[in-house]
Amino acid sequence: MDIKNVADSMVFHDNTFTKRVLFSSKDVLCFLLNMKRGHVLPVHKHENSSLVMTVLSGSGEIQINDEVEKLVKGSVVYAKGED
């Protein structure tokens, strides 16, 4: 068993988002993206895996294909790898 505290990985920079990997193995990848207002994650796909994303604080928007949705603290998103 491995336990981590998310707060330990909440590291912010003014000019770009940060990514902190919490767990990584052959079957699992769990990471934390830390973003400030105005930060943008480049458009990309996760073709070989699905994605579950939880908003821990703040708000923003996510675009999957042509669909744009508003996210707020507590939102959970599931996207299939081909999306």
BAMITOR-404515 format. One line per 4 residues: their letters; for each residue x, y, z of N, C-alpha, C. Coordinates in Angstrom, 3 decimals. Example, Ala and Ser with C-alpha at 12.3 -4.5 7.8 and 13.67 -1.06 7.14 Angstrom:
REM BAMITOR-404515
AS = 13.190 -5.690 7.800 12.300 -4.500 7.800 13.200 -3.300 7.800  12.850 -2.250 7.080 13.670 -1.060 7.140 12.900 0.030 7.870
REM end
This chain:
REM BAMITOR-404515
MDIK = 0.858 -1.174 0.000 0.000 0.000 0.000 0.897 1.228 0.000  0.465 2.242 -0.749 1.187 3.507 -0.796 0.167 4.623 -0.628  0.402 5.506 0.301 -0.521 6.614 0.588 0.230 7.928 0.420  -0.393 8.860 -0.267 0.197 10.182 -0.461 -0.827 11.245 -0.076
NVAD = -0.335 12.399 0.299 -1.187 13.545 0.605 -1.142 14.502 -0.574  -2.276 14.768 -1.177 -2.358 15.636 -2.353 -1.758 17.016 -2.055  -1.955 17.515 -0.858 -1.458 18.854 -0.506 0.053 18.954 -0.693  0.766 17.866 -0.518 2.219 17.883 -0.695 2.625 18.116 -2.144
SMVF = 1.732 17.870 -3.071 2.027 18.036 -4.497 1.386 19.275 -5.099  0.757 20.089 -4.295 0.151 21.329 -4.796 1.225 22.411 -4.865  1.867 22.487 -6.031 2.947 23.432 -6.285 2.540 24.267 -7.490  2.498 25.570 -7.323 2.041 26.465 -8.387 3.172 27.366 -8.870
HDNT = 3.157 27.665 -10.176 4.069 28.631 -10.774 3.231 29.665 -11.510  3.715 30.873 -11.576 2.953 31.953 -12.202 2.821 31.798 -13.714  3.859 31.275 -14.391 3.841 31.304 -15.854 3.363 30.021 -16.527  3.220 28.918 -15.787 2.765 27.672 -16.409 2.202 26.722 -15.353
FTKR = 1.449 25.745 -15.807 0.930 24.732 -14.877 2.063 23.795 -14.469  1.869 23.079 -13.374 2.833 22.061 -12.951 2.131 20.706 -12.903  2.891 19.668 -13.161 2.381 18.294 -13.101 3.221 17.532 -12.086  2.560 16.916 -11.126 3.239 16.125 -10.107 2.658 14.710 -10.127
VLFS = 3.492 13.718 -10.423 3.053 12.323 -10.471 2.966 11.787 -9.051  1.792 11.241 -8.699 1.591 10.653 -7.380 1.888 9.154 -7.401  1.358 8.447 -8.398 1.579 7.014 -8.542 1.807 6.703 -10.013  2.738 5.809 -10.277 2.993 5.404 -11.654 3.440 3.943 -11.665
SKDV = 2.718 3.134 -12.446 3.070 1.735 -12.630 2.616 1.308 -14.022  2.768 0.039 -14.340 2.347 -0.464 -15.646 0.853 -0.240 -15.880  0.048 -0.346 -14.817 -1.408 -0.287 -14.946 -2.044 1.022 -14.508  -1.306 1.864 -13.783 -1.913 3.056 -13.178 -0.992 4.261 -13.321
LCFL = -1.596 5.377 -13.661 -0.899 6.654 -13.615 -1.832 7.648 -12.930  -1.377 8.222 -11.840 -2.162 9.212 -11.101 -1.289 10.442 -10.908  -1.773 11.577 -11.394 -0.978 12.791 -11.276 -1.858 13.971 -10.914  -1.221 15.031 -10.473 -1.899 16.255 -10.075 -1.449 17.365 -11.008
LNMK = -2.404 18.033 -11.659 -2.102 19.223 -12.452 -2.475 20.438 -11.619  -1.521 21.333 -11.423 -1.743 22.553 -10.655 -1.767 23.718 -11.636  -2.900 24.409 -11.689 -3.062 25.487 -12.659 -3.567 26.739 -11.970  -3.038 27.881 -12.425 -3.528 29.176 -11.965 -4.407 29.782 -13.058
RGHV = -5.135 30.821 -12.688 -5.987 31.519 -13.655 -5.164 31.888 -14.894  -5.711 31.560 -16.056 -5.045 31.892 -17.312 -4.168 30.785 -17.870  -3.851 29.777 -17.078 -3.055 28.657 -17.587 -3.917 27.793 -18.510  -3.295 27.291 -19.567 -4.001 26.464 -20.549 -3.203 25.192 -20.778
LPVH = -3.899 24.071 -20.779 -3.280 22.791 -21.097 -3.446 22.566 -22.595  -2.369 22.288 -23.324 -2.495 22.078 -24.771 -3.460 20.941 -25.103  -4.148 21.055 -26.226 -5.060 20.018 -26.688 -4.255 18.743 -26.944  -4.757 17.627 -26.419 -4.089 16.344 -26.602 -5.073 15.214 -26.353
KHEN = -4.668 13.983 -26.658 -5.507 12.797 -26.441 -4.757 11.792 -25.591  -5.528 10.932 -24.955 -5.004 9.791 -24.213 -5.516 8.546 -24.926  -4.939 8.236 -26.067 -5.487 7.215 -26.954 -5.485 5.813 -26.368  -4.560 5.512 -25.482 -4.445 4.146 -24.964 -5.027 3.981 -23.572
SSLV = -5.678 5.016 -23.057 -6.265 4.915 -21.720 -7.385 5.932 -21.566  -8.261 5.671 -20.628 -9.296 6.635 -20.290 -8.763 7.556 -19.205  -9.477 8.640 -18.961 -9.023 9.656 -18.021 -10.143 9.990 -17.048  -9.808 10.058 -15.774 -10.719 10.564 -14.752 -10.040 11.766 -14.127
MTVL = -10.726 12.893 -14.115 -10.160 14.133 -13.581 -11.117 14.707 -12.547  -10.560 15.105 -11.398 -11.338 15.707 -10.323 -10.810 17.104 -10.055  -11.697 18.086 -9.983 -11.308 19.462 -9.669 -11.289 19.608 -8.146  -10.098 19.867 -7.601 -9.950 19.978 -6.150 -10.254 21.378 -5.633
SGSG = -9.984 22.391 -6.458 -10.296 23.771 -6.066 -10.387 24.624 -7.327  -11.036 25.751 -7.209 -11.145 26.669 -8.341 -12.193 26.239 -9.350  -12.057 26.772 -10.562 -12.989 26.465 -11.647 -12.289 26.678 -12.975  -12.919 26.212 -14.034 -12.359 26.378 -15.367 -13.236 25.700 -16.389
EIQI = -12.690 25.493 -17.560 -13.421 24.838 -18.640 -12.589 23.695 -19.184  -13.286 22.688 -19.691 -12.632 21.582 -20.378 -13.309 21.397 -21.724  -12.496 21.112 -22.738 -13.037 20.814 -24.061 -12.638 19.399 -24.428  -13.634 18.583 -24.742 -13.416 17.235 -25.242 -14.121 17.156 -26.584
NDEV = -13.326 16.953 -27.625 -13.810 17.042 -29.007 -14.408 18.428 -29.204  -15.669 18.546 -29.589 -16.276 19.866 -29.815 -17.095 20.345 -28.626  -17.093 19.588 -27.541 -17.924 19.899 -26.381 -17.101 20.623 -25.308  -17.592 21.785 -24.880 -16.936 22.569 -23.829 -17.853 22.591 -22.610
EKLV = -17.287 22.267 -21.462 -18.064 22.243 -20.216 -17.350 23.048 -19.142  -18.128 23.712 -18.298 -17.611 24.445 -17.147 -17.370 23.460 -16.007  -16.249 23.586 -15.340 -15.919 22.748 -14.196 -15.755 23.619 -12.959  -16.186 23.104 -11.819 -16.046 23.812 -10.546 -15.485 22.826 -9.519
KGSV = -15.123 23.346 -8.365 -14.622 22.503 -7.298 -15.585 21.334 -7.072  -15.048 20.121 -7.077 -15.862 18.932 -6.883 -16.293 18.251 -8.179  -16.122 18.908 -9.329 -16.471 18.272 -10.604 -15.568 17.083 -10.858  -16.150 16.022 -11.410 -15.391 14.845 -11.806 -15.707 14.571 -13.280
VYAK = -14.677 14.419 -14.097 -14.835 14.192 -15.528 -14.292 12.806 -15.866  -15.040 12.080 -16.695 -14.560 10.814 -17.248 -14.532 10.969 -18.764  -13.396 10.690 -19.370 -13.272 10.764 -20.822 -12.650 9.473 -21.340  -13.240 8.912 -22.372 -12.681 7.724 -23.001 -11.419 8.105 -23.754
GED = -10.509 7.183 -23.868 -9.235 7.468 -24.517 -9.365 7.989 -25.938  -10.366 7.534 -26.643 -10.525 8.003 -28.036 -11.160 9.376 -28.136  -11.652 9.937 -27.020 -12.256 11.288 -27.033 -11.193 12.364 -27.132
REM end
